């Protein structure tokens, strides 16, 4: 969700949310890309990066996340698996449908397999176990 507006409101339309995300994607993308070291840059693909940007956009989680740490270790699949750990909003576990925030977790479930599929296509670079 959008965090720059500084207010929580329900009733945003899908179109409005999409326009907010689209207008901020480049900003969030470049900020997140600045976290990658040379090793991470060898592993991250455009689809993986888009998935990580989505998490960053929703949570503010950036350079010190398990996603980035694992990329820096040359472990792209594990980096993608961290996407599923970002399932909380407003102190609620959004993987529980009755908590009223399942959409947050649903986005993670959609991005995770796309990220993993791309990560598995990356040849091993001989880094780490």
ABEGO torsion letter per residue (X at the ends): XBAAAGBBBBGBBAAAAAAAAAAAAAAAAAAAAAABBAAAAAABBAAAAAAAAAAAAAAGBBAABAAAAAAAAGBAAAAAAAAAABABBGGBBAABAAAGAAAAAAAAAAAAAAAAAAAAABBBAGBEX
